[in-house]
Structure formats: C-alpha cells, structure tokens
Amino acid sequence: MGRTYGLLLLLFTLLGFKIRGGLCQDDAAVYIVTLKQAPAVHYVGDIAEMKSSGIGQISHGGFGRLDTGKPSNASRTGADYSSFLIRFQNSLLRRALKGESYLKLYSYHFLINGFAVLITRPQADRLSKRREVANVELDFSVRTATTYTPEFLGLPQGAWVEEGGPEFAGKGIVIGFIDTGIDPTHPSFSDVLSDTVYPVPAHFSGVCEVTTDFPSGSCNRKLVGARHFAASAITRGIFNASKDHASPFDGDGHGTHTASIAAGNHGVPVNVSGHHFGNASGMAPHAHVAVYKALYKSFGGFAADVVAAIDQAAQDGVDIISLSITPNRRPPGLATFFNPLDMALLAAVKAGIFVVQAAGNTGPSPKSMSSFSPWIFSVGASAHDRVYNNFIVLGNNLSISGVGLAPGTDGDLMYTLISATHALRNDSDRENNFYVSECQDPSHLNQDLVKGNIIICSYSIRYVLGLSSVKQALVTAKNVSAAGIIFYMDPFVLGFQLNPTPMDMPGVIIPSPDDSKAVLHYYNTSLVRDGVSNRIVKFGGVARILGGLGANYSNSAPKIMYYSARGPDPEDNSLANADILKPNLIAPGNFIWGAWSSSLATDSAEFQGENFAMISGTSMAAPHVAGLAALLKQKFPSFSPSAIASALSTTATLYDKQGGPIMAQRAYSNPDSSQSPATPFDMGSGFVNATAALDPGIIFDADYDDYISFLCGINGSTPIVLNYTGNNCDSSTINGTDLNLPSVTVALLNQSRTVTRRLTNIANDETYSVSFSAPYAVSVSVAPIRFSIAKGETQNLTFVLTATMNSSSASFGRIGLYGSRGHISMIPLSVIVKITGNMSTTKLK
C-alpha cells in the first residue's frame, strides 16, 4: 500500500479522524458498521430541518478544500444531534478496540447511523457483539451499469411546453448523481448559456470541493455542488491518482455522460471527429446538478464510499438521486433488500428524495435484476428509433450492415481489400506480433502494399478490455495511407454491445460474427496464391464503404435491449421470487449521445478528446427517468417519491411506434432474430411517457411506514429491521403484494388471493371505469368496476385473483382504469406459480 496509504494517514489525520496504532495489516478489510441508535433523518423526520453544514464538511472521504463561498440557506437545526452521533461512534471504537489498530473512514449520521472502518476480522467480530452495534458487514464492490431522445420522448411539444419551455424545465430541482464525477468545463453544465436566471435553490446546502484539477469556480448556478469519496478504495491500495483523480473531476466520462442526459443544457452542439450530429439537451435542461463522485475508472467503486456519497447528498438537500451503478453481487443474507446501500436509500425516500437506479446490464436472463427494493425506481434499457448504420458492398454484390459514424469511400469505386495479417513488412516477425490483426502499430505494416486500399482489422476482446482501440487503428490506417478500414468481429466478443464509433476516415465495424465470417470467406476465396509456395500473388477481393454519418429511423421502437436486466425480482440469494415488480419501467438506453470529459488522457478511449460520446446501457436509461422525475417534482412539489413513481408507471406506453407490442431481445447473438413481445418482467409498466406522466389523473401512494411493514413481513426479519432502521415490528405487517404499488405481483398464488390498492385523485372530479385482462390460469374479479371520485379523494380497489389450474410458469395481465376526462392508468398483473389445491398432492404443469 506504501505511499498511498501514508498519504491517506496524513490526510485523515488533518481531517480529524482518530487513528490508533499501526496501519498496515494484511488481514485488515473495510467493514460497514451500523448502530442501533436512529440517524438524524429519523430523529427529526424532516430533511428541511436537518441541514448541518459544519458536520457534513468533515465526515466525507474526499481530501480537497470545500469551497463554501456560496451562502448556505440551510437551517442548522439537528447539528447537535449529528455531532453527538459522530462523537458516540468515535467513543465506541475507542472502547471496543482499546489500544488496537484501526482506521475510521467515514461517519454516517444522516440517513444511517454508523461508520466505515478498516479493521481485522477478529475486531469486526468483537464489534458485532457490542450491544450498541446493529450490523457489521464487509464492504462490497459496485460498478457502473442526447441529441435526439427528447424528441423521441415528445418533450418539445409536450412536457417542456407544460413547464414553459426548455428554459424552465426542471427549474428549482437539484439532481444528485452518484457516479464517476463530472467535467465542470463542459458547456452542458454552464450557467451562462441560458437567458433565464439560475438561482441556487434555497433548500440546497451542498458545497464544491476544490482541488488542483477541480479549481475554485468549477461550480456555478447550474453545477451547484461537487464532492468525491474514495476512502475505502484508497485503503485497499488500488487508487491510481493519475487516472482516478482525487477530486470530483470525471476521469472516466461516465458521470459526465449521465449527468448531461438528465439535466444537460438545451441546445449544445454535438461535434465529434469533425462531424456535426445535432444539438444536445438533457431531459430537464434547467435543473441543477450536484455531483457525488464514488466510482472510478480503474476499479469501479465500493459500497462504503457510495453510502457516504448518498448520506451527503441527502444531507445537502437534493430532490432526486440518480444511480447508474449496481452491486457486483447479489446481497447475501435474509433478503436482497437488507444491505447498507438499499437501507440508506430507504432513509433517503423517508426524507422525500426520489431514487432512480439502473436495473443492470446482466440481461436477458430471468432474475438478473441488480436493483431490488420497492422504494427504488429501477429502470431498464430500450432502443429508440434513431439508428446509425453504414454498409460495405463486396465485389460479389453482397451488402453487409455495420456500425461506424464515418464517411464512405469515393463514389462507386471499388477498392482492393488487404488483411493486416497479410500486409506485414518483410522484416516484421509474425510470431512476435500476435495482435497485428488489430492494427494497433503501423510500423509492422507494408505501406506500399496497403496504400490506396481498404485494410481489414480484427475487433477482438482486447478492444472490450481497453487494451486496443478503434482510434489507434485509425491512426495506423492513416499512417499507411489506407483508403478505408473494415473491422470484423472476433467470435469471442459475443454479447458485447458495440456502439457506433466516430471515425474521421471511411470505416465500418461489422458487429455480427456471422457477417464477419462472410466477409472473411469472400476475402480468403478471392486471394490468388502461387501453386507451389502458397504465397499470395494477388489480392482479388474488392469492396466499397457506404457512409454512415446520417441517422436512420426505425418504426420498431422502443424495444428492450438484450443486456437490460430482467425480473422477476429475486427476493434473496437463493433466487426466491419477490412479490414486487422489477424493473419498474424502461427508458432509452441504447446509442445515447451525451457529454464527455474531453481532457481524458487515456489512449484506449474511443472518444478521447471529444466533448460528446455515444454509449449504451441501463446507465443511460436511469438518468432519462431522473430528468423526467425532475419535471414531475417541479410541477407537483408536494409529491412523495412513491407518487412520482406512480405517475411515471401508470402512464407508461405499452406499444411501439407502429402500434404493435413492445418487443424484447432474448439472446446475445443476433438479438433481433430472437425477439418476442415484452412482459412486465422485461419492461415493468412499459416505456416512459413523459407528457402523460405530468397529468396522471390518479396516483398510488406509499410511505416509509408501508415499506417498514413490508420489511417486517419477511419471515425472521424483525431483528434486522430494528438494527437497520430503529423501528420495532408490530402486528401490522404486509407482504410485497400488499404494498400500494402501481402494479400487482404474486410469486405464489395458492388457490386465491385478495389484493387492495388505494388510489388518490390529483385531478378534477372524474368517473372511472375498470377493465382487465387476466393472467393465464388465473381468474380475476375487480370491485368496484365503476366509481366517481372527487379531486383529493381516495378510493380502494379490490382484486380477487384465483388460480384456475396449476402452473409454474409466469403469466401476465393488466388492469386498466379509464377516466371520463381522458385519464388512463394501467396496472400490470404478474403471477408466477399458480396452485389450485394442496401443493403436496398437486402436480404443477
């Protein structure tokens, strides 16, 4: 650990952390310890009364100065209690580990009461036996899971109009991003591009950390706060200061990208590789951005750092938390919901913060969700209808589709094809240039042979790992004066989502292994070889490249991408099914333009030196919803997190642009050939409809106490709930099916089940009629089937689900509520196992 660890010691000492004894212990690890006493948010119960700016500035894991030049509008009420919690934590450590080595990394006091500490396993065991301690958990790793999507979502003519146009959309709302940081110099986060005044919201009290690469003045009225958290990573000796930046600066690009999708400025030109691809805008272009960097390019991140970031974001007063990150493993223990990350987010919801998280990129397998809890809004990824394609036309008239934001070769001219492996210089040692096919080094190639021709290069797993890059291959092609470049896909890259890559010369990447085989077959069979030596005497294959700089538009959108994680929601590590629908929704996540850190100094980045990048994943889908939630919060300031979730869910779209069902890709290989209609376990309630969500008519609301009752309903959970939340479980427990969610999921329907939902009318007086489609092997009855409801009133709906035959396969239905004023609310029904009689005597079909 060496010098990095010594720096950590010095900096933590300067920040006032207590350090005992020696530091380097081979068996030491980071543990997250939670205490039984309630955190500040539970003690006060109102986030507006819990702004403790002094305490928050010394309990974070970043090491730079905090720029407090911006006046804090927060009340100091509650500072004494937070200070007491920190003193108590320090005292506990001194007493429990008297005279021993330990290093306290973080004090958690706002959302959860606890700390992260570097200790040995015996010390952890000793702490766990203290009566003051609730849980001791080993820290775990986490990972990172638009010029056009506003138009695809209908914002310019819909939701933005309702908010007064893009100059006002999201005004006064602060979105907190737990990600890889931000590039503060990017125009997407400038506060001078708008003619509309940008006051810092009075309820936000965050600060801007100042470091060498994040200087004073980096924050403004748009980017209102920035911190970094890396203590857990540093203690492990894996923090690389040259790549990871000990500051809020984004050394990866991911955080800059996600922040711009949700809240980037409107009308920022997207110029990449000398080509113009339109103007970018976030979903809520007038919302404010607060950054809490807890993930890093070299290694990802750790829960201890992420929990610290979440705790600080809530204390600062953000309205929305956007998490484009997921755990690297399913949480162990009684249920997936009981882990430090989800428990901290439950407290954030109690504080009124809407939490949106990427569903994960582990699809298309069932039960592949990486976002589990009902208080978190989990978002899957879909394609939108804008696609970038270019083509190659071979000499045998075969046309093959590829990707690449690149120009084409001149006119109808055909160019000779030459593989890099056949273009070696005479003095180049083939055996010592195993990766020559990747075209990473022009010094090994015969320029006289390649000049004026199209070079063929392989796209191997090394590109995915960042060991090789398209950008370097383009440098090679230009250095040997190639007329163009073709990348064929190595079959070992199966399942990798290949994004269109900007090229400043004619080029194409063939994403399909089968199409790649066809190109190679044509090339190899066109070679003319000497009959005796087998030496190539003529390159007979020819081709031309058709440019792909212009976008094409498809009617088969949206569709769910194969990588998007799927339900049913796993309740525990044994993959038992939970009675909760996941994902909640899908949103655009494929081929998304977003801001990029242009100063990234990494040779492997395809978008190195560019201000924008096009990438894909549920990481891109989540901030779309975070931005749209800002529009909802702006229009309905009193909406609870569950009310926002309900408005987004009940108004979601169930059909593609052609009016057919939304399709879901089912396989890694040739995913479009494996599509079938999406189910709620693929898309949740459907595809987000921003404009409809701003006028949902009715909402299904739930609060913190409901979630506690749900957690208490899990068999054996009473001590865990008490340990994490300080709440005692009483007799009023419920299961997931009984939560007042805008969906109904029954993992095990044993004969019959009655389910109730409570709705609230937030619009004018209206009369609703109810219709439904029943899941297979289930009969459904609904009462009432018609009702009138005044503005502000509530109405109970009762559903009776009855198994009509035995089945162990999931089936789906839907309940529709149709209002006389045009409001439509849809509730998906999902039933997995159906049993009509005694399970021991009944064989499932």
PyMOL commands that set and color helices and strands:
alter all, ss='L'
color gray80, all
select helices_A, chain A and resi 2-14+40-44+47-49+53-56+79-96+121-128+149-152+159-162+187-189+231-235+241-244+254-263+303-316+340-350+420-422+430-432+436-438+442-444+447-450+461-464+470-479+491-493+513-526+618-635+641-650+671-674+680-683+690-693+704-712+718-725+736-738+839-841
alter helices_A, ss='H'
color red, helices_A
select strands_A, chain A and resi 19-20+28-35+65-67+102-108+114-120+133-138+141-144+174-179+208-210+223-228+268-272+275-280+288-293+295-296+300-302+320-323+325-327+354-358+377-383+386-387+390-394+399-402+415-419+454-459+484-489+507-509+527-529+536-539+542-546+552-553+559-560+585-588+592-595+612-615+663-664+676-677+698-700+744-750+752-761+766-773+778-783+786-789+794-803+811-819+824-835
alter strands_A, ss='S'
color yellow, strands_A
deselect
rebuild
show_as cartoon
